[in-house]
Amino acid sequence: MVIQNTDPQRINGSTFASRIGIMSLSPLSNSAHGIGRADFIHKRVLDRIDYFETYINSITTLHPSSARIPMALLSDEQIIKTGIYTSNRLYDMATILHIRNTTSISTVEVSMNLLDKCSSFDVDTQKLRKLEFDLNGNFKYLEQGEIDSYWGDSLYSP
């Protein structure tokens, strides 16, 4: 999950993310190399980290700071709300990009206010849906094991 400023700083046309949240690790890896770039992680990520593997990867790549542990929160909803709040954005102004799998970013999920910026991509508007959480505040599709779902409604009301 990446939360972007609505008035972003730019260098050479690039947009900076205001906040980065990590909701899960791939079941194929317990290494959390790169986690230090995030602002928030889900507690389930913290519980799955293989610290030895993460430290070895971070040392090998000469980036020990990539193994730093961000603030761990208890739910996906807390990560999103805290990311928006600490970005100093209104909920309906927040721009969110959800990268489900960082090894294959051909499919991403975006908030409605990003759809107009995606016009040059193949956008499947038939798969738009509200961002839904279970009673614990976690994405419903994660608990149900759904892998290729999409969310795209403007953010929920806090």
C-alpha positions as CSV (number, residue, x, y, z in Angstrom):
1,M,0.0,0.0,0.0
2,V,1.4,3.4,-1.0
3,I,-0.2,6.6,0.0
4,Q,0.7,9.5,-2.2
5,N,0.4,13.2,-1.7
6,T,-2.2,15.0,-3.7
7,D,0.3,17.8,-4.2
8,P,3.5,15.6,-4.5
9,Q,7.1,16.7,-4.6
10,R,8.6,15.9,-7.9
11,I,12.1,15.3,-9.2
12,N,12.4,14.7,-12.9
13,G,8.6,14.1,-13.0
14,S,8.7,11.3,-10.4
15,T,6.2,11.2,-7.6
16,F,7.2,10.4,-4.0
17,A,5.1,8.2,-1.8
18,S,4.1,9.9,1.4
19,R,3.7,6.6,3.3
20,I,4.4,2.9,2.6
21,G,2.6,0.1,4.4
22,I,3.4,-3.6,4.1
23,M,0.4,-5.9,4.8
24,S,2.0,-9.3,4.2
25,L,5.1,-11.2,3.0
26,S,5.1,-13.7,0.2
27,P,4.5,-17.3,1.5
28,L,7.5,-18.2,-0.7
29,S,9.9,-16.0,1.4
30,N,10.4,-15.1,5.0
31,S,13.0,-12.5,4.2
32,A,11.9,-9.0,4.9
33,H,14.8,-7.4,3.1
34,G,13.7,-3.9,2.2
35,I,11.1,-3.6,5.0
36,G,13.1,-0.7,6.4
37,R,11.7,1.5,3.6
38,A,8.2,1.1,4.9
39,D,6.5,3.3,7.5
40,F,4.1,0.7,8.8
41,I,3.8,-3.1,8.7
42,H,1.1,-5.5,9.8
43,K,1.8,-7.5,12.9
44,R,1.4,-10.7,10.8
45,V,4.5,-9.5,8.8
46,L,6.5,-9.0,12.0
47,D,5.5,-12.5,13.2
48,R,6.8,-14.1,9.9
49,I,10.2,-12.4,9.6
50,D,13.2,-14.6,9.4
51,Y,15.7,-12.2,10.9
52,F,18.7,-14.2,10.0
53,E,17.7,-14.4,6.4
54,T,16.7,-10.7,6.3
55,Y,20.0,-9.6,7.9
56,I,22.1,-11.7,5.5
57,N,20.3,-10.2,2.5
58,S,20.6,-6.7,3.8
59,I,24.3,-7.1,4.6
60,T,25.0,-8.7,1.2
61,T,23.3,-5.9,-0.7
62,L,25.3,-3.3,1.5
63,H,22.0,-1.8,2.8
64,P,21.7,-2.7,6.5
65,S,19.0,0.0,6.9
66,S,16.7,-2.1,4.8
67,A,16.3,-4.5,7.7
68,R,15.0,-1.8,10.1
69,I,11.6,-2.6,11.6
70,P,8.8,0.0,11.0
71,M,5.9,0.6,13.3
72,A,3.8,-2.6,13.5
73,L,0.0,-2.2,13.6
74,L,-2.7,-4.7,14.2
75,S,-4.8,-4.5,11.1
76,D,-4.8,-3.5,7.4
77,E,-7.4,-0.8,8.2
78,Q,-5.1,0.7,10.9
79,I,-2.2,0.8,8.4
80,I,-4.3,2.6,5.8
81,K,-5.9,5.1,8.2
82,T,-2.6,5.8,10.0
83,G,-0.9,6.2,6.6
84,I,-3.5,8.7,5.5
85,Y,-3.6,10.6,8.8
86,T,0.2,10.9,9.0
87,S,0.3,12.1,5.4
88,N,-1.8,15.0,6.5
89,R,-4.4,14.2,3.9
90,L,-8.2,14.1,4.0
91,Y,-9.6,10.6,3.5
92,D,-11.3,11.5,0.3
93,M,-8.2,13.2,-1.0
94,A,-5.8,10.3,-0.4
95,T,-4.4,8.6,-3.4
96,I,-3.7,4.9,-2.8
97,L,-1.9,2.4,-4.9
98,H,-2.0,-1.2,-3.7
99,I,0.7,-3.4,-5.1
100,R,-0.3,-7.0,-4.3
101,N,2.8,-8.7,-5.5
102,T,6.1,-6.7,-5.8
103,T,7.7,-9.3,-8.0
104,S,4.9,-8.9,-10.6
105,I,3.5,-5.4,-10.8
106,S,1.6,-5.8,-14.0
107,T,-1.6,-5.7,-11.9
108,V,-2.1,-3.1,-9.2
109,E,-5.2,-1.8,-7.3
110,V,-5.9,1.9,-7.1
111,S,-8.2,4.3,-5.4
112,M,-10.9,5.9,-7.6
113,N,-9.1,9.2,-7.7
114,L,-6.2,7.5,-9.5
115,L,-8.3,5.9,-12.2
116,D,-8.1,9.0,-14.5
117,K,-4.3,8.7,-14.3
118,C,-4.5,5.1,-15.5
119,S,-6.1,5.8,-18.8
120,S,-3.0,4.6,-20.8
121,F,-3.3,1.2,-19.1
122,D,-5.7,-1.7,-19.5
123,V,-8.1,-0.9,-16.7
124,D,-10.8,-3.5,-15.9
125,T,-13.6,-1.3,-14.5
126,Q,-15.8,-4.4,-14.1
127,K,-13.8,-5.5,-11.1
128,L,-14.2,-2.3,-9.2
129,R,-15.4,-2.7,-5.6
130,K,-15.4,-1.1,-2.2
131,L,-12.5,-1.7,0.1
132,E,-13.9,-4.1,2.7
133,F,-12.6,-5.1,6.0
134,D,-13.6,-8.0,8.3
135,L,-14.4,-7.5,12.0
136,N,-10.7,-7.4,12.9
137,G,-10.0,-4.6,10.4
138,N,-8.2,-6.8,7.8
139,F,-8.9,-7.0,4.1
140,K,-11.7,-9.5,3.6
141,Y,-10.0,-11.1,0.5
142,L,-6.9,-12.0,2.5
143,E,-8.9,-13.9,5.1
144,Q,-10.8,-15.7,2.4
145,G,-7.6,-16.5,0.5
146,E,-8.7,-14.6,-2.6
147,I,-5.6,-13.8,-4.6
148,D,-6.6,-11.8,-7.7
149,S,-9.2,-9.5,-6.3
150,Y,-9.5,-5.8,-7.0
151,W,-10.6,-2.8,-4.9
152,G,-11.2,0.6,-6.3
153,D,-13.9,2.5,-4.6
154,S,-13.1,5.8,-3.1
155,L,-12.0,5.4,0.5
156,Y,-14.4,4.4,3.2
157,S,-15.5,7.0,5.7
158,P,-13.5,6.8,8.9
